[in-house]
């Protein structure tokens, strides 16, 4: 299928990389992050243009965009409060990506570490392309940079060069250069199996991309370009423009499902499960306000909905790893967690303005947030009910045993061999016991052992549950 060449004047691209950290180490993680030069973001402070790739951001407009019940979670006044604690560091470092003989220069403007509730955090890489180039090159950059570790042939072939160092995948660049301190705070899932990484529910190990792309002024933005932006289709092995579909009717249907045309024909927004892209053919001056919104309003809109998605995937993974019938307290914990998530963070409407609500609807749709929420809630409720039935069955068995002990003890009056246990026990008397005295002796010993076992098990579980709740409750 023939592709019309479109030149991109500039592109701002933000990559979101979800990770799981140990909640018990949250304070230590934040202290270490600050030691490495990251600053805590406060919406009350005056914006610094360097934090936003040189753009002017209105913190007042940012606060007024979201409803108050979510605003205080997105913009906590102190990192000790519940919510999204964002730490930023400006770099402004030039680098380039080498792909099949082509070189794409780009800027790493700044990085964020956003520490969210429930042990989820996001590494955020803010990049920019300020050199005019073909749309295929920009899409190639987004496609290859988002791949943390390439596993298939279509993901290989790109090398990032920065300060003379070569990185054959983005994960190395991120963890060796910008976040060398993070690995010690990851939750270790490897004990569940060799196939698990530190983020076992992070699909395909590819970052989510949010972008603002400005074409040449008054260039035609057609369905083909919108489709390629949503799919991040760059070039093929021969460096020719690539489109991952050949059916024009399919492309039109895709565009109708994934594109917000509110500001057409100058500006469009494309949302898929891999990217959220805004493309405009306005001049640099006319598009400036939109770029500023991209670094503020759009940033938090994507972050919040991506958090919803990762939280629901995390809950799905955790309940799938429950050992059936042995971890009722874990089921209780998951029920408690989704209840806290629902009451404190998860809302159908979080944005005040109508245009923001339309973007939110697209993100919810293509992240499958509503479906995931309903599925996990129904599954956990069913799991809880079945576990309750098993617990009732265990309680019935326990009561039956106690009843047997009570009846037999009543028959004996609990005084058949008790006198032999007073003072120093004469073990030699056991040889002269009758059958009924042996029954009484076994009954007494097993009753004591059973009682201590039940009390000890209950106390251990109670302390274990208390400890887990205490470590989590401050930041959930």
N, C-alpha and C positions, 0 to 999 in steps of 0.2 A: 504494500500500500504506500503510495507516494506521500511524503511528508513535506509540507511547506516550511522552509527555513524561517525561524523567528530568532532575532537577536535580542539578548537580554542585556539591558544597560547596567543593572545592578541587582543583587540578590542578598537578602538577609535571611540566614538559615539558623534555626535553633534546634538542637538535638536533645531529646529527653531520654535519659538512661536510668531506668528504675533499678534499685538495689534493695536488699533487706539487711537491716542492721540489728544488733542485739539491743533490745530496749533497756536491759540492765546496764549497758555501757553508754547510754545516751549522753549523759553529762560529760563523760570522758571523751566521747566523739566530738562534742561541741568544743571542748577545751582544746583538743588537738587541732581541730579545724581553724580556730582562731589563732593558734600558734603559727599556723602556716600562712598567715596573712589575709584570711577571709574576714570580711566585716558583716556584722548582723544587719539585715535590711530592716529599716523602720520607716513606715509610711508617713510618719509625722515629720521626719527630717526633710530638709531641702534636697531635691533630686540632684545627683551628680551626673553630668552628661557623659562622663567616661564610663559609667556603669551601663549605658545604653548605646554603645557604639557611636557616641557623639550626638545623640538625639535628645531633644528636650521632652521630658516626661512630666505630666501633671499628676502629682500624687493625689490631689483633691478629686480630680476626675476619676482616678482609679478607685478611690474609696466609694464614690457615689455610684459606680457602675454595678456593684453587688449589693444584695440585700443585707441589712445589718446583722441578721442571724448567721450569715456565713462570713461577713466582712471581718469580724473579730477573730475568726479562725485563720483566715488567709493572712491577716496582718497583725499578729500578736505584738504587743508593746515590749515584751521581754521574751527571750528564748526559753525561759523556764515555764512560760504559760503553754497551755494546750494549743495546738494549731500547727501551722506551716512555718517553721523557723528557717528563714532563707539567709544563707551566707554567700557573699559575692566577692570575687577578686578580679581586678582588671589586669589584662595581659597585653593586648594590642600587639600580638606577635604575628609576623608574616610567615607563611608556609606555602607549600605547593603540593599538589597531588599529581603524580605521574601515572597516566593510564594509556597503555598501548601506544607509546610514542608521543602522546600529547601531555602538555603541562598546564595545569589549572591553578593559578595563584589564588590564594584566599587568605583571609585574616581571621585569627582567633582573637576576638575582641575581649571576651571575659568568660568566666565560668561561675556557676552557682552550685551550691550543695543545699538542697531543700530537704530538711528533716521533717517528715510528716508523722502523724500518729500511727499507732499499730505496727511500728517497726519497719515502715516503708520510707524510703528516701529517694531523691532524684538527683543524679548528676546532670547538670545542664551545660551544654557546650554551645556558646554563641559565636557564630561565624558569619563572615560577610565576603561577598565577591564584588569587588568594585571595578573590575575590568570588563569591558563589553565583550561578550562572547556568545556563541550559539546556545540556544536553549538546551540542545542535546548535551553540551558540556556541563552546564549547570546541573542538569538532571543526573548526569553521570556522577558528579561530585556528591550530590545528595544520596544517590543510590549506594555508592561505595563507602562513604564516610559513616553511614548509619550501621553498616555491618560491623559488629564488634570483632567477631572472629569468623573468617570465611570458611564455609564447609563444602560449598558446591562450586562448580567451575565458573558459573556466571557471576560469582561474588569475588573471584580471584583476579589478580592482574593490576591492582592499584597499590601504589606505594606513597606514603606521606613523608615528605622531606621537610625537616625543620631544624634550623641551626646546624646543618651538616649531618644530622642523625636521620636514619631511614627507619620507617615503621611499616611493616607489611600488613598490619591490621590496626584498627582504631583502638581496640582495647589496650594494646601496649602503650600507645600514645597517651591515653587518658590516665592509666594507672602509674606509668613510669614518670610522666612529666608533670601532670596537673593534680593528681590525687594519689601520691605514693603512700599516703598514710591510711588509706581506707580499708585495705584488705583485712587488717586485724579486727575490724568491727563487724565484719560480715557474719551472718548466721550460717553455721556449717550444716548443710543438708546432706553431706556425703555419707553420713552414717546410715542414711536410708537406702543407699545403693550407689554404685559407681556411676550411674547415669545422671545423678543429680549434681548440679552446680550450686553456687551460692544463691542462685535465683531460678529454681526449678520450674516456676510457673511463668517465666518471662519467655514468651513465644519467639522462637527462631533466633533469639539473641541479636535482634536488630533494634536500633533506637527508633523512636517515633520522631518525625520531622515536622517542624512548623516553619513555614517560609513566607516571606514577602518578596515577590518577584516583579520587577518593573521592566517592561519591554521598551523597545524604541517608541518614541511618542507617536500615538495614533496608529500603531501597528494593529493588524486584525488578530483578535483572539478567537480562534475557531474551536470547534469541538475536539479536534485532534489534539491541540495543545492542552486543553483542559483535561482530556483523558490521560495524556502522558504525564501531566503534573500530578494527578491523583495516583497513578501507578508508578511514578518515578522511572519512566522509561527513557533511558538515555541513548546509548549507541550499542550496536552489536559487535561481534568479534572483528569485523572489517571496518569498524569506526563509522558505520553508516547509521543514520537515525533509526531508532528501534521503536516499534509499537507492538505491545503484547496482545493485540487483537487485530483481526483482519475483516471483521464484519461491521460495516458502517452502521447498521441498525443497532447492533450491540453497543457501539460507542455512543450513539445518540441516547440510548436507554440509560447507559452508565452516567452520562452527563446529567440527564434529568433527575437521577437518583442522588447524585453526589455533589451537585453544584448549586450554590446559592447565587441567583441572578439579580438580586435586589438592586445592584448598582451597575448593571449591564447598560451599554456595551463597553464601558470603560474599565470596570473592575468586577472580578468574579472571585468567589471562594470555593475551593474544591476540598472536600473532606473524604478520606478513606481510612481504612484501618492501619495505614502506614504513614499517611501524611495529611497535614492540614495546610493548604497553600492558598495564598492570596496573590492574584496576578492583576496588574493594572497597566494600561498604556498611557497613563497621565504623565505629564512632565515631572521632573524632579521636585520642582517647587509645589505643584498642585498635589503631589503624592506625599509630601512631607508629613502632613497630619496623620495620614494612614500608617506610615512607618512608625511614628511615635506611639500610636495605639497598638501596633503590632508588638512593641517591646514592653507594653504595660498591660492593657486590658486583655489582648489576645493571649499574652504569656500566661496570665493567671487563669484564663478561661480553659486553655488547653491543659494546664497543670492540674486544675481541680478535676476535670473529667477523666484525665489519665490516671489520677489517684483513685477515682471511683473504680475504674476498670481493674487496676492492679490490686486493689483491696479485695474485690470480689473474686479475682483469680486466686489470690492468696488464701481466702477462706475455702474456696473450692478444693485447692490442693491440700490444705490441712485436714479437712474432713475426709478426704479420700485416703489419707494415711493413717486414720484411726484404726487401732487393732480392735476388731469387733468384740464387744462384750467385756473389754478389759479397761476401757478408759472413759467411763461415764463422766468423770469430772472434766475431761477434755471437751466432751460434747457440751456440758454445761458452760464451759469457758467460751466455746465458739458461739453458743446462743447468746451469752452475755456480750460478746464482742460485736456481733452483728446488730444487737439491740443498741449498743452505744454508738456504733457507726451510723445507724439509721436516725437516732435521735439528735446527734450532735453535728453530723457532717453531710449526710445524704438527704438531699431535698430535690424534688422535681423541678422547682424553679429557684435559681440562685442569682439570676441576673435581672436587673430592673428594666433596662431598655429593650425595646422590641427586636432591634437588629441583633442584639446579643442573645436573646432568647432563641432566635432562628439558628444562630451558630451553635448554640447549646443543643438544640434539637438534632442537628446534623451529627455532632460529636456523640451524643447518646445513641443515635441510631446505628452509626457505623462502629462504635465501640461495643455495641450490644449491651449497654449498661442496664437498661430496664429488664431485659430478658434474663441477664445473669443474676440480677438482684432477686427476681422472683424465683428463679431456679434454686439458688443457694438457700434462700429462706425456706422454701417448701421442703427441700432436701434435709436441712438441719432440723426442721420441725418434725419431719417423719422419723429421722434418725433418733431424735430425742424421745419421741413417743415409743419407738421400739426398745430403746435402752431403758425407758421407764418400765416397760412390760417385763424386761429381763430382771430389772432391779426388784420389782414386785415379786417375781418368781423366787429370786434369791432370798428376799425377806420372808416369804412364806416358808421356804425350806428352813431358814434360820429359826423361825418361830416354832416350826414342827420339832426341831431338835431341842429347843428350850423346853417345849411342852413335855417331851419324853423325859428330859432330865428332871423336870419338876415333878412329874408323876412318879417316876421311880424313886426320887429322893423322898417324896411324901410317903411312899410305901415303907421305905426303910427308916424314915424319921431322921435320916442323916446322922444316926448315932451308933451305927453298927461297928465301925472301925475308927471312929473319930478319937476315941480315948487312946488308941495306940499311937496317934500323931502328937500327943502332948509331950512336952519336954524333949528329951533325947529319944529319937525313934529307934526302936529295936527291930532291925530288919529281919532278925531271925524268926519273928512271929509270923512272917508272910508264909513260911512253909506249912504252918499249921492251920491256915485259913480254910474255911469251907468254901464251897462254890458260891454261895450267896455273899459271903464276906469278900471273896475275890471280885464279884460284880460290884459291890459297894466301893471297894478300893479303886478299881478302874474308873468307875463313875466319878468319884471325887477328884482323881488326878486329871482325867480328861476335861472335867468341868472347869478346873482351875486354869489348865492350859488354854482351853477354848476361850475363856473369859479374857485372859491376858492378851491372846492373839487378836481378838475382836477389838479390844480397847486400844492396843498398840497400832493396829492397822488403821483404825478410825482416826487416831491422833496423828499418825504419820501423814495420812491423806489430807487432814485438816491443815496441818502445818505447811505441807507442800502447796496446797491451793492458796493459803494465805500469802505464802512467799511469792508465788507467781502473780497474784493479784496486786500485791504491794509494789512489785517492780514495775507493773504496767499502769496502775491507776493514775499516776501523776500526769502522764502524757497522753492518755487516751481520752 
